[in-house]
Amino acid sequence: MPLRRSPLVTIVAVATLATCTLLSTQPTASASQEETMQPTEQPAPSEQAADSAEEKPPADPCASPEHHQFDFWIGNWEVRDPDGKPAGTNDVTTLYGGCILQEHWQGAKGSVGTSFNLYDAPRGVWHQTWVDGEAGLLVLEGGLEGKDMVLRGHRPSHQDPSVEVLHEIRWTPLADGRVRQHWQVSKDEGATWTTVFDGYYSRKSP
């Protein structure tokens, strides 16, 4: 006698077959898709704090005593030669919280110029770049020698560019509050010297 199938069994079988077919047709994720779905690695909090500390500049980058070794030159000055004759005026000011000194020179005969002076901490030297109204440029470096600020540098001679000239400028704070600036040049690497400028700075009256 043939078996009679229950309608319920037939429905279940059909449903099971449909489910298997559906699952077999679903696409599987590729390796690249699985990598994309992986969570992005985040740096540890300690690493983030270290990075922030490296990027953050110091609160006062020019607080060290070395940055203020040249402060005795700051001021608004009248400048005279050794005979007491007027040589010019020089207003020496600070920039960027005292990190840079800038001079503003006005000569008695009409010359003008300015220089930027700063302490280069990584190299441990003072640096000056001077420019003037006659297209002059002078770059000097050095530091304290005793109580004097002494900066030196080489530059070709104006008269003969084939001759290298050594420049030395010395600023000396005097006991009476004045400052002496003595500029010398040498064409034989310091064996002999010629004075270019010798000025005595006195603070202008308020």
C-alpha positions in Angstrom: 0.0 0.0 0.0 1.7 3.4 -1.0 2.5 5.8 1.9 0.5 8.9 2.0 2.5 12.0 2.8 1.1 14.5 5.2 0.7 18.0 3.8 2.6 19.3 6.9 5.7 17.2 6.0 5.6 18.5 2.5 5.6 22.1 3.6 8.5 21.6 6.0 10.6 20.0 3.3 10.0 22.7 0.8 10.8 25.4 3.4 14.1 23.6 4.4 15.1 23.3 0.7 14.5 27.0 0.1 16.6 28.0 3.2 19.5 25.8 2.1 19.3 27.3 -1.4 19.3 30.9 0.0 22.3 30.3 2.2 24.3 28.7 -0.6 23.8 31.8 -2.8 25.0 34.4 -0.2 28.4 35.9 -1.2 31.3 35.3 1.3 33.3 38.3 2.4 36.7 38.7 0.7 39.9 38.9 2.7 40.1 42.6 1.8 36.6 43.2 3.1 37.4 41.4 6.3 40.5 43.6 6.8 38.4 46.7 6.2 35.9 45.6 8.8 38.6 45.1 11.4 38.6 47.8 14.1 41.3 50.5 13.6 44.2 50.3 16.1 44.3 53.4 18.4 47.5 54.6 20.0 47.7 53.9 23.7 46.9 57.0 26.0 50.6 57.0 27.1 51.8 57.3 23.5 49.3 60.2 22.8 50.5 62.0 25.9 54.2 61.6 24.9 53.4 63.0 21.4 51.6 66.0 22.9 54.5 66.7 25.2 57.0 66.7 22.3 54.9 69.0 20.2 54.2 71.5 23.0 56.7 74.3 23.2 58.2 75.4 26.5 56.2 78.0 28.4 59.1 80.5 28.2 61.7 79.5 25.6 64.0 82.3 26.5 64.0 82.1 30.3 67.6 80.8 30.7 70.4 83.2 31.9 72.2 82.7 28.6 69.3 84.3 26.7 69.8 87.5 28.7 73.6 87.9 28.6 73.2 90.8 26.1 70.5 92.6 28.0 72.9 95.4 29.1 72.7 96.7 25.5 68.9 97.2 25.7 67.9 100.9 25.8 67.5 104.1 24.0 71.0 105.5 23.6 73.0 108.6 22.5 76.3 107.5 21.0 79.5 109.6 21.0 83.0 109.0 19.7 86.0 108.9 22.1 86.4 112.7 21.7 82.8 113.2 22.8 81.4 114.2 19.4 78.0 112.8 18.5 78.2 109.7 16.4 74.4 108.8 16.3 71.6 107.2 18.2 70.7 103.6 18.8 67.4 102.3 20.1 67.9 98.7 21.1 64.6 96.9 21.8 63.3 93.4 22.4 61.0 91.2 20.3 59.0 88.0 21.1 59.1 88.1 24.8 62.8 89.1 25.0 64.0 86.3 22.7 65.5 88.8 20.2 67.3 92.1 20.5 66.9 94.6 17.6 68.9 97.7 17.2 67.8 100.7 15.3 70.9 102.8 14.3 70.7 106.3 13.1 74.1 107.8 12.3 74.9 111.5 12.9 75.8 111.8 9.2 72.7 110.1 7.9 73.6 106.4 7.9 70.9 103.9 9.0 70.9 100.2 9.9 69.4 97.5 12.0 70.5 94.2 13.4 68.8 91.2 14.9 70.5 89.5 17.8 69.6 86.2 19.5 71.1 83.4 21.5 71.1 80.1 19.5 70.6 77.7 22.4 71.2 74.4 20.4 74.7 75.6 19.4 75.4 77.7 22.5 76.3 80.9 20.5 75.1 84.4 20.1 74.2 85.4 16.5 73.8 88.8 14.9 72.7 89.7 11.4 73.2 93.4 10.4 71.8 95.2 7.4 72.0 98.8 6.5 70.8 101.5 4.1 73.8 101.0 1.8 72.8 97.3 1.1 75.5 96.2 3.6 75.2 92.8 5.3 77.3 91.5 8.2 76.8 88.2 10.0 78.6 87.7 13.3 78.7 85.0 16.0 80.3 84.6 19.4 79.4 85.1 23.0 80.5 86.4 26.3 84.3 86.8 27.0 84.5 87.9 30.6 81.9 90.7 30.9 82.2 91.6 27.2 79.9 90.4 24.4 82.3 89.6 21.5 81.0 88.7 18.0 83.1 87.8 15.0 82.6 87.0 11.3 84.3 87.1 7.9 83.2 89.1 4.9 84.8 90.0 1.5 86.3 93.4 1.4 84.3 96.1 -0.3 87.4 97.4 -2.1 88.7 94.0 -3.2 86.2 91.1 -2.9 89.1 88.6 -3.3 90.3 89.7 0.2 88.6 88.1 3.2 88.2 90.5 6.1 87.7 89.4 9.7 85.3 91.6 11.7 85.2 91.8 15.5 82.7 93.8 17.5 83.1 94.1 21.2 80.4 95.5 23.6 81.7 96.4 27.1 79.4 97.4 29.9 81.1 100.2 31.8 80.9 100.9 35.5 79.2 104.3 35.0 76.3 102.6 33.1 77.5 103.4 29.6 78.4 100.8 27.0 81.4 100.9 24.7 81.1 99.4 21.2 84.5 98.8 19.5 84.5 97.5 16.0 87.7 96.3 14.4 88.7 94.6 11.1 91.7 92.5 10.2 93.0 91.4 6.8 95.5 89.0 8.3 93.3 86.8 10.6 93.9 88.9 13.7 97.6 89.6 13.5 96.9 93.3 13.0 93.7 95.3 13.5 92.1 98.5 12.3 89.4 100.3 14.2 86.2 101.0 12.2 84.1 102.4 14.9 84.5 103.2 18.6 81.4 104.5 20.3 80.3 105.2 23.8 76.6 104.7 24.6 74.8 106.9 27.2 71.2 106.4 27.9 68.9 109.2 26.8 67.2 111.1 29.5 63.5 110.2 30.0 
